[in-house]
Amino acid sequence: MFAYSRPVIGRVSWLILFSLYIALFLNLAFYHNVLKAMPLTSARNVMVFLSMPVVAFSVINIVVTLASFLCLDRIVVALFILMSVLAQYFIQNYGIILDRSMILNMLDTTASETFALMTPQLLATLFFAGIVVIAASLWLRHKPYPSLMSAMVYRLLNILCSGLLIIIVALLFYKDYASLFRNNRELVKSLSPSNSITAVLSYYQHHRLQNLPLIKIGEDARLDHAVAGNTKKRLTILIVGETSRGANFSLGGYGRQTNPLLAQDNVIYFPHTQSCGTSTAVSVPCMFSNMPRAHYDDVRAGHQEGLSDILQRAGIEVLWRENDGGCKGACDRVPHQDMSSLNLPGMCIKGECYDEVLFNKIEEYISHLNGDGVIVLHTIGSHGPTYYNRYPPAFRKFTPTCDTNEIQTCSNAQLVNTYDNTLLYVDYIVDKAIGVLKAHQDRFTGSLIYLSDHGESLGENGTYLHGMPYAIAPDVQTHVPMLIWLSDDYQKRFAVTRDCLQKRATQPYSQDNLFSTMLGMTGTVTREYRASDDILSACRVK
């Protein structure tokens, strides 16, 4: 009895209704982006714009109607609605673009980072625009057709009419569409649900190629004889930053003092440094590979050795300490420790730890180090959107702060204050690492590099977080801080003049320079080393 109380609607009408819902209401972000790229300054532009929902509806209608021949239309519509709701939410609120790299970011995101994005606004949007509509689509009953033939005919006519609409629009506005999308290539990535489908397929095609045999590089690696024969060993700390943008480092000229400790440490800061990518999943494997960004192949990097492997092969004891959800393959074959798994009281909250956890028992490790060593500290740094969780209360210097994961609801001042507090803590962490090296200078010649993986958008032009396609990413996402600290002993022992480095620091550098700079700094000899990429090379007194 209850089943017959449900509203009845023809199957084709049902397909049209929910295709319209997706095309019109779940693509508002796409239409907003179209208006920015093509203002309605002429009657033709208005006509082109009005034709876009027609094309979107027609394509979606054709797909779901085809699915109905296999009785999969309810499932496909539900999936399309869920994908479109989520995509539109993140495009509208964070200004992201959905592509393969963004799918990779999502899959590499830790549980704590995922929960940080689960805001009340997101849940409400998902419920009312997604779950409720899907429930309504499942509640409606399909009106049976008199015969199988009539059911087939109605659906074929539906497909034919939609195809005809697409042809008409193409005949009228093909040149306009071609020009618009040729000049705004990323625009289509905000069109749902095609953006999600294309991104997932692209990720799958690349991912299936990564399970290939390991390619070895630097098999000739060894320590320089002059280094290997010296009783005093080298100890290098490489700090891989997270989401620190160069624009907010006071060492680079930022008006607010965000690096008070490092300013006293005689570090050499490189203010014009560019990242390889705009996400950790791209930048970290890239900076540890022997491939420059211009020729970087993420598939090859996924099954090829990198910097850590070469250092270890040369005889250096390598240790990777992790506090950012994974090394993205850069530490797979060297000793590595997930420090967040320790869940130390007072330092870790709900699976996330302050970066000071990276120093837990580090003195003990160094005391047992017999040869040359490289310690990589992968920090969580300034990772958003929960910037307020990245530093202890003692570092809450700039106020008022944005103490929520709904960062788009905060004022710009609150957001910047909170972000700058994370940089104060970064300053403390790097300074502490330098202190560790100084404490062991009787046994080791110390050196340090700090390099962030990518930058961050803090609401500029409505864009938040990071992960934009590199070609259109704002400078704040690709301009990253890099600094080098060399002990007095290092400068004397290896004839590196600080004055020379200070002069060269004004030149442009990038994450491409890390690979050979680390090889040169540690005295690793290999054919993979390129002196032209080694920042220290030109400043070594011959």
C-alpha positions as CSV (number, residue, x, y, z in Angstrom):
1,M,0.0,0.0,0.0
2,F,2.8,2.4,1.0
3,A,4.7,1.8,-2.3
4,Y,1.7,3.0,-4.3
5,S,1.6,6.3,-2.3
6,R,4.9,7.4,-3.9
7,P,4.6,9.9,-6.7
8,V,4.8,8.5,-10.2
9,I,6.7,10.1,-13.1
10,G,7.6,9.0,-16.6
11,R,11.1,7.6,-16.9
12,V,12.1,10.1,-19.6
13,S,10.6,13.0,-17.5
14,W,12.6,11.7,-14.5
15,L,15.8,11.7,-16.6
16,I,15.2,15.2,-17.9
17,L,14.3,16.6,-14.4
18,F,17.5,15.4,-12.7
19,S,19.7,16.2,-15.7
20,L,18.3,19.8,-15.5
21,Y,19.1,19.9,-11.8
22,I,22.7,18.9,-12.3
23,A,23.2,21.1,-15.4
24,L,21.6,24.2,-13.8
25,F,22.1,24.2,-10.1
26,L,25.3,22.1,-9.6
27,N,27.2,24.1,-12.2
28,L,26.8,27.5,-10.8
29,A,30.6,27.7,-10.2
30,F,31.2,26.9,-13.8
31,Y,28.8,29.6,-15.0
32,H,30.4,32.1,-12.6
33,N,33.9,31.3,-14.0
34,V,32.5,31.7,-17.6
35,L,31.2,35.2,-16.7
36,K,34.7,36.2,-15.5
37,A,36.3,34.9,-18.7
38,M,33.5,36.2,-21.0
39,P,31.6,39.3,-19.7
40,L,28.1,39.8,-21.0
41,T,29.1,42.9,-22.9
42,S,27.3,42.1,-26.2
43,A,24.1,40.3,-27.3
44,R,26.2,37.5,-28.8
45,N,28.0,36.9,-25.5
46,V,24.6,36.7,-23.8
47,M,23.4,34.1,-26.3
48,V,26.6,32.1,-26.0
49,F,26.3,32.1,-22.2
50,L,22.6,31.1,-22.3
51,S,23.4,28.2,-24.6
52,M,25.9,26.7,-22.1
53,P,23.2,25.2,-19.8
54,V,21.5,23.8,-22.9
55,V,24.7,21.9,-23.9
56,A,25.4,20.8,-20.3
57,F,21.9,19.5,-19.9
58,S,21.9,17.7,-23.3
59,V,25.2,15.9,-22.6
60,I,24.2,14.8,-19.1
61,N,20.8,13.8,-20.4
62,I,22.3,11.6,-23.1
63,V,24.6,9.9,-20.7
64,V,22.0,9.1,-18.0
65,T,19.5,8.0,-20.7
66,L,22.0,5.6,-22.1
67,A,22.6,4.3,-18.6
68,S,18.8,3.7,-18.3
69,F,19.0,1.0,-21.0
70,L,21.0,-1.0,-18.5
71,C,18.8,0.1,-15.6
72,L,21.7,2.0,-14.1
73,D,20.2,5.5,-14.4
74,R,19.4,5.8,-10.7
75,I,23.0,4.9,-9.7
76,V,24.5,7.2,-12.4
77,V,22.3,10.1,-11.4
78,A,23.1,9.6,-7.7
79,L,26.9,9.5,-8.5
80,F,26.7,12.6,-10.7
81,I,24.9,14.5,-8.0
82,L,27.4,13.6,-5.3
83,M,30.4,14.4,-7.5
84,S,28.9,17.6,-8.7
85,V,27.9,18.9,-5.2
86,L,31.4,18.2,-3.8
87,A,33.2,19.7,-6.8
88,Q,31.1,22.8,-6.8
89,Y,31.5,23.3,-3.1
90,F,35.3,23.2,-3.2
91,I,35.5,25.3,-6.4
92,Q,33.2,28.0,-5.0
93,N,34.7,28.1,-1.5
94,Y,38.4,27.5,-2.1
95,G,38.9,28.4,-5.8
96,I,40.4,25.0,-6.6
97,I,40.5,23.4,-10.0
98,L,39.6,19.7,-10.2
99,D,42.2,17.7,-12.2
100,R,44.4,14.7,-11.9
101,S,46.8,16.3,-9.4
102,M,43.9,17.3,-7.2
103,I,42.7,13.7,-7.2
104,L,46.2,12.7,-6.2
105,N,46.1,15.2,-3.4
106,M,42.8,13.8,-2.1
107,L,44.1,10.3,-2.1
108,D,47.3,11.3,-0.3
109,T,45.4,13.4,2.3
110,T,45.6,12.0,5.8
111,A,42.5,11.2,7.8
112,S,43.1,14.3,10.0
113,E,43.5,16.5,7.0
114,T,40.2,15.2,5.6
115,F,38.3,15.8,8.8
116,A,39.7,19.4,8.8
117,L,37.9,20.0,5.6
118,M,34.6,18.5,6.9
119,T,33.0,21.8,7.9
120,P,29.4,22.3,8.9
121,Q,28.9,24.2,5.7
122,L,30.2,21.3,3.6
123,L,28.0,18.8,5.5
124,A,24.9,21.0,5.1
125,T,25.6,21.5,1.4
126,L,26.2,17.8,0.9
127,F,23.0,16.9,2.8
128,F,20.5,19.4,1.2
129,A,21.9,19.7,-2.3
130,G,23.0,16.0,-2.5
131,I,21.5,13.5,-0.1
132,V,18.0,15.0,-0.1
133,V,17.9,15.3,-3.9
134,I,19.2,11.7,-4.3
135,A,16.6,10.5,-1.8
136,A,13.9,12.3,-3.8
137,S,15.1,10.7,-7.0
138,L,14.9,7.3,-5.5
139,W,11.5,7.9,-3.9
140,L,9.9,8.8,-7.2
141,R,8.5,5.8,-9.1
142,H,8.9,5.4,-12.8
143,K,5.6,5.2,-14.7
144,P,5.6,1.9,-16.7
145,Y,5.3,2.2,-20.5
146,P,2.7,0.2,-22.4
147,S,5.4,-1.9,-24.0
148,L,9.2,-2.4,-24.2
149,M,9.2,-1.0,-27.7
150,S,7.5,2.3,-26.6
151,A,10.0,2.6,-23.7
152,M,12.9,2.2,-26.1
153,V,11.4,4.7,-28.6
154,Y,10.8,7.4,-25.9
155,R,14.4,7.1,-24.7
156,L,15.8,7.1,-28.2
157,L,13.8,10.3,-29.0
158,N,15.1,11.9,-25.8
159,I,18.7,11.2,-26.9
160,L,18.0,12.4,-30.4
161,C,16.5,15.7,-29.2
162,S,19.4,16.3,-26.9
163,G,21.8,15.5,-29.7
164,L,20.0,17.9,-32.0
165,L,20.2,20.7,-29.4
166,I,24.0,20.2,-29.2
167,I,24.3,20.3,-33.0
168,I,22.2,23.5,-33.2
169,V,24.4,25.2,-30.6
170,A,27.5,24.0,-32.4
171,L,26.3,25.4,-35.7
172,L,25.5,28.8,-34.1
173,F,28.4,29.3,-31.7
174,Y,31.2,26.8,-32.5
175,K,33.8,29.6,-33.0
176,D,32.8,31.3,-29.8
177,Y,33.1,28.1,-27.8
178,A,36.4,27.3,-29.5
179,S,37.9,30.7,-28.8
180,L,36.6,30.8,-25.2
181,F,38.0,27.3,-24.2
182,R,41.2,27.7,-26.2
183,N,42.1,30.9,-24.3
184,N,40.8,29.5,-21.0
185,R,41.9,25.9,-21.0
186,E,41.2,25.4,-17.3
187,L,37.6,26.6,-17.5
188,V,36.3,23.1,-18.5
189,K,37.7,21.8,-15.2
190,S,35.0,23.5,-13.3
191,L,32.2,21.9,-15.3
192,S,30.5,19.1,-13.4
193,P,30.4,16.1,-13.4
194,S,32.8,15.9,-16.4
195,N,35.6,17.4,-14.3
196,S,35.4,14.7,-11.7
197,I,35.1,11.9,-14.3
198,T,38.0,13.2,-16.4
199,A,40.3,13.7,-13.4
200,V,39.6,10.2,-12.0
201,L,40.2,8.6,-15.4
202,S,43.4,10.6,-15.9
203,Y,44.7,9.6,-12.4
204,Y,43.9,5.9,-13.1
205,Q,45.7,5.9,-16.4
206,H,48.8,7.4,-14.8
207,H,48.6,5.3,-11.6
208,R,48.5,2.0,-13.4
209,L,51.8,2.8,-15.1
210,Q,53.6,3.3,-11.8
211,N,53.9,-0.4,-10.8
212,L,56.8,-0.8,-13.2
213,P,60.3,-2.2,-12.4
214,L,62.4,0.2,-10.3
215,I,64.9,2.3,-12.3
216,K,68.2,2.7,-10.5
217,I,70.2,5.9,-10.8
218,G,73.5,7.0,-9.4
219,E,74.8,3.5,-9.1
220,D,78.4,4.9,-9.2
221,A,77.7,7.0,-6.1
222,R,80.5,7.3,-3.5
223,L,81.9,9.8,-1.0
224,D,84.6,12.1,-2.0
225,H,88.0,10.6,-0.9
226,A,88.9,13.7,0.9
227,V,85.7,13.5,2.9
228,A,85.7,9.7,3.4
229,G,89.2,9.8,4.9
230,N,88.5,12.5,7.5
231,T,87.8,11.5,11.0
232,K,85.3,14.3,11.5
233,K,82.1,13.4,9.7
234,R,79.4,15.6,8.1
235,L,75.9,15.9,9.4
236,T,73.3,17.6,7.2
237,I,69.7,18.3,8.1
238,L,67.3,18.9,5.3
239,I,64.0,20.3,6.4
240,V,61.2,19.9,3.9
241,G,58.6,22.6,4.6
242,E,54.9,22.4,4.1
243,T,52.8,25.2,2.6
244,S,55.2,28.0,3.6
245,R,55.0,30.8,1.1
246,G,57.9,33.0,0.4
247,A,55.7,36.1,0.3
248,N,55.3,36.0,4.2
249,F,58.9,35.3,5.1
250,S,60.4,38.4,6.8
251,L,63.9,37.2,5.6
252,G,62.7,38.0,2.1
253,G,61.4,41.4,3.0
254,Y,57.9,40.8,4.4
255,G,56.9,43.7,6.6
256,R,55.9,41.7,9.6
257,Q,58.6,39.9,11.6
258,T,57.9,36.2,11.0
259,N,61.6,35.0,11.2
260,P,63.0,36.6,14.3
261,L,65.2,33.7,15.3
262,L,66.6,32.9,11.9
263,A,67.5,36.5,11.4
264,Q,70.1,35.9,14.1
265,D,71.4,32.6,12.7
266,N,73.5,33.9,9.8
267,V,71.5,31.9,7.3
268,I,71.6,32.6,3.6
269,Y,68.1,33.2,2.3
270,F,67.1,32.8,-1.3
271,P,64.2,35.1,-1.9
272,H,63.5,34.1,-5.6
273,T,62.8,30.4,-5.3
274,Q,60.1,28.6,-7.3
275,S,58.5,25.2,-6.5
276,C,58.1,22.3,-8.9
277,G,54.4,22.0,-8.2
278,T,51.6,23.4,-6.1
279,S,51.0,20.3,-4.0
280,T,53.0,18.0,-1.8
281,A,52.2,15.0,-4.0
282,V,53.9,16.7,-6.9
283,S,56.7,18.9,-5.3
284,V,58.2,16.4,-2.9
285,P,58.9,13.6,-5.5
286,C,60.0,16.2,-8.0
287,M,62.5,17.9,-5.7
288,F,64.1,14.6,-4.7
289,S,64.3,13.4,-8.4
290,N,67.0,14.0,-10.9
291,M,64.5,15.5,-13.3
292,P,64.0,19.3,-13.6
293,R,60.4,20.6,-13.5
294,A,60.4,21.3,-17.2
295,H,60.9,17.6,-17.9
296,Y,59.4,16.1,-14.8
297,D,57.5,12.9,-15.3
298,D,55.5,11.9,-12.3
299,V,55.0,8.3,-13.6
300,R,58.7,7.8,-14.0
301,A,59.4,9.3,-10.6
302,G,57.0,6.8,-9.1
303,H,59.3,3.9,-10.0
304,Q,62.7,5.5,-10.1
305,E,65.3,6.1,-7.4
306,G,65.9,9.6,-6.1
307,L,68.2,11.7,-3.9
308,S,67.7,9.6,-0.8
309,D,68.7,6.4,-2.6
310,I,71.9,7.9,-4.0
311,L,73.0,9.4,-0.6
312,Q,72.5,6.0,1.0
313,R,74.3,4.2,-1.7
314,A,77.3,6.5,-1.2
315,G,77.6,5.3,2.4
316,I,75.7,8.1,4.1
317,E,73.3,7.1,6.9
318,V,70.0,8.6,5.9
319,L,67.0,9.0,8.2
320,W,63.6,10.4,7.2
321,R,61.4,11.7,10.0
322,E,57.8,12.2,8.9
323,N,55.1,14.6,10.3
324,D,53.1,15.3,7.2
325,G,51.3,12.2,6.2
326,G,53.9,10.5,4.0
327,C,57.0,11.1,1.9
328,K,55.2,10.5,-1.4
329,G,57.8,7.8,-2.4
330,A,60.9,9.9,-1.7
331,C,61.9,7.8,1.4
332,D,60.6,4.4,0.4
333,R,64.0,2.7,0.4
334,V,65.7,4.5,3.3
335,P,65.0,4.3,7.1
336,H,62.0,6.4,7.9
337,Q,59.9,7.1,11.0
338,D,56.3,8.3,11.2
339,M,56.6,10.6,14.2
340,S,52.9,11.4,14.4
341,S,52.2,7.7,15.2
342,L,54.0,8.2,18.6
343,N,51.0,10.3,19.7
344,L,53.1,12.1,22.3
345,P,51.1,13.8,25.1
346,G,51.0,17.6,24.8
347,M,52.5,17.4,21.3
348,C,49.9,15.5,19.3
349,I,46.2,16.1,19.0
350,K,43.8,13.8,17.1
351,G,46.5,12.2,14.9
352,E,48.3,15.5,14.2
353,C,51.5,16.7,15.9
354,Y,53.4,19.9,16.3
355,D,56.6,19.8,14.3
356,E,58.6,19.7,17.4
357,V,57.8,16.0,17.5
358,L,60.4,15.6,14.8
359,F,63.1,16.2,17.5
360,N,62.0,13.4,19.8
361,K,65.1,11.4,20.8
362,I,67.1,13.0,17.9
363,E,70.0,13.6,20.2
364,E,70.1,9.9,21.0
365,Y,70.1,9.0,17.3
366,I,73.0,11.4,16.5
367,S,75.0,10.1,19.5
368,H,75.0,6.6,17.9
369,L,75.8,7.9,14.4
370,N,79.2,6.7,13.3
371,G,79.5,7.9,9.8
372,D,78.2,10.8,7.7
373,G,74.6,11.4,8.2
374,V,71.6,13.1,6.5
375,I,68.4,13.7,8.5
376,V,65.3,14.7,6.6
377,L,62.6,16.4,8.7
378,H,59.3,16.5,6.8
379,T,57.2,19.1,8.6
380,I,53.5,19.8,8.6
381,G,54.5,23.4,8.7
382,S,51.6,25.7,7.6
383,H,49.2,23.2,6.3
384,G,45.6,24.4,6.1
385,P,42.8,24.9,6.5
386,T,43.4,24.4,10.2
387,Y,46.3,26.8,10.5
388,Y,45.5,27.4,14.1
389,N,46.4,23.8,14.9
390,R,49.9,24.1,13.5
391,Y,51.5,26.0,16.5
392,P,51.4,25.8,20.3
393,P,49.6,28.6,22.1
394,A,52.9,30.3,22.9
395,F,53.2,31.2,19.2
396,R,49.8,33.0,19.0
397,K,51.5,36.4,18.6
398,F,49.4,37.9,15.8
399,T,45.8,38.4,16.7
400,P,42.9,38.1,16.2
401,T,43.2,34.6,14.7
402,C,41.0,32.4,12.5
403,D,40.3,29.5,14.8
404,T,38.1,27.5,12.4
405,N,38.5,25.3,9.4
406,E,35.9,27.4,7.5
407,I,38.6,29.9,6.6
408,Q,36.5,31.6,4.0
409,T,34.3,32.9,6.8
410,C,37.2,34.7,8.5
411,S,38.4,38.2,7.7
412,N,41.6,38.5,5.7
413,A,43.3,40.0,8.7
414,Q,42.4,37.0,10.9
415,L,43.5,34.5,8.3
416,V,46.8,36.2,7.6
417,N,47.5,36.5,11.4
418,T,46.9,32.8,11.9
419,Y,49.1,31.9,8.9
420,D,51.9,34.2,10.1
421,N,51.8,32.5,13.5
422,T,52.5,29.2,11.7
423,L,55.6,30.8,10.2
424,L,56.8,32.0,13.6
425,Y,56.7,28.3,14.6
426,V,58.5,27.3,11.4
427,D,61.1,29.9,12.4
428,Y,61.4,28.2,15.8
429,I,61.7,24.7,14.3
430,V,64.4,25.6,11.8
431,D,66.3,27.5,14.5
432,K,66.1,24.5,16.8
433,A,67.5,22.2,14.0
434,I,70.5,24.6,13.7
435,G,70.9,24.4,17.5
436,V,71.0,20.6,17.2
437,L,73.8,20.8,14.7
438,K,75.7,23.3,16.8
439,A,75.4,21.0,19.8
440,H,77.3,18.3,18.0
441,Q,79.9,20.4,16.2
442,D,82.7,18.6,18.2
443,R,81.9,15.4,16.2
444,F,80.3,16.6,13.0
445,T,80.7,19.4,10.4
446,G,77.1,20.7,10.2
447,S,75.0,22.1,7.4
448,L,71.3,22.7,6.9
449,I,68.8,23.4,4.0
450,Y,65.2,24.5,4.5
451,L,63.0,24.4,1.5
452,S,59.2,24.5,1.4
453,D,57.3,22.2,-1.0
454,H,54.8,24.8,-2.2
455,G,53.1,28.0,-1.2
456,E,49.5,28.9,-0.3
457,S,46.6,31.2,-1.3
458,L,45.0,33.1,1.5
459,G,41.9,34.4,-0.2
460,E,43.6,36.5,-2.9
461,N,41.1,36.7,-5.8
462,G,38.8,34.3,-3.9
463,T,41.4,31.5,-4.0
464,Y,42.3,29.5,-0.9
465,L,44.8,26.7,0.0
466,H,46.9,25.3,-2.9
467,G,46.9,22.8,-5.7
468,M,46.1,25.0,-8.7
469,P,47.4,23.9,-12.1
470,Y,50.9,25.2,-12.3
471,A,50.3,27.1,-15.6
472,I,47.7,29.3,-13.9
473,A,48.7,29.1,-10.3
474,P,49.2,32.5,-8.5
475,D,52.7,33.3,-7.5
476,V,51.9,32.8,-3.8
477,Q,51.5,29.1,-4.5
478,T,54.8,28.7,-6.4
479,H,57.0,31.2,-4.7
480,V,58.6,29.3,-1.8
481,P,61.2,30.1,0.9
482,M,64.6,28.4,0.8
483,L,67.6,29.0,3.1
484,I,71.0,27.4,3.8
485,W,73.0,27.4,7.0
486,L,76.6,26.4,7.1
487,S,78.6,26.0,10.3
488,D,81.8,28.0,10.6
489,D,83.6,24.6,10.5
490,Y,81.9,23.7,7.2
491,Q,82.9,27.0,5.6
492,K,86.5,26.7,6.6
493,R,86.8,23.0,5.9
494,F,85.3,23.1,2.4
495,A,86.3,26.6,1.5
496,V,82.8,27.9,0.9
497,T,82.7,31.7,1.3
498,R,79.5,33.0,2.9
499,D,79.9,36.4,1.2
500,C,79.8,34.7,-2.2
501,L,76.6,32.8,-1.3
502,Q,75.0,36.0,0.0
503,K,75.7,37.7,-3.4
504,R,74.4,34.8,-5.4
505,A,71.3,34.5,-3.2
506,T,69.6,37.3,-5.2
507,Q,69.6,35.1,-8.3
508,P,66.5,33.0,-9.2
509,Y,66.5,29.4,-8.0
510,S,64.0,26.6,-7.8
511,Q,63.5,23.1,-6.3
512,D,65.5,21.8,-9.3
513,N,68.6,23.0,-7.4
514,L,68.1,20.8,-4.4
515,F,69.2,17.5,-5.9
516,S,72.7,18.5,-6.9
517,T,73.2,21.0,-4.0
518,M,72.6,18.2,-1.6
519,L,75.0,15.9,-3.4
520,G,77.6,18.6,-3.4
521,M,77.0,19.6,0.2
522,T,77.4,15.9,1.4
523,G,80.4,15.2,-0.8
524,T,78.6,12.6,-2.9
525,V,80.3,11.9,-6.2
526,T,78.2,10.6,-9.0
527,R,77.5,11.1,-12.7
528,E,74.0,12.4,-11.7
529,Y,75.6,15.5,-10.1
530,R,75.3,18.7,-12.1
531,A,77.6,21.5,-10.9
532,S,75.5,24.1,-12.7
533,D,72.6,23.2,-10.4
534,D,74.6,23.1,-7.2
535,I,74.1,26.4,-5.4
536,L,77.4,26.1,-3.5
537,S,79.5,25.1,-6.5
538,A,80.4,28.6,-7.6
539,C,81.3,29.7,-4.1
540,R,83.8,26.9,-3.3
541,V,87.3,28.3,-3.4
542,K,89.3,26.2,-5.9
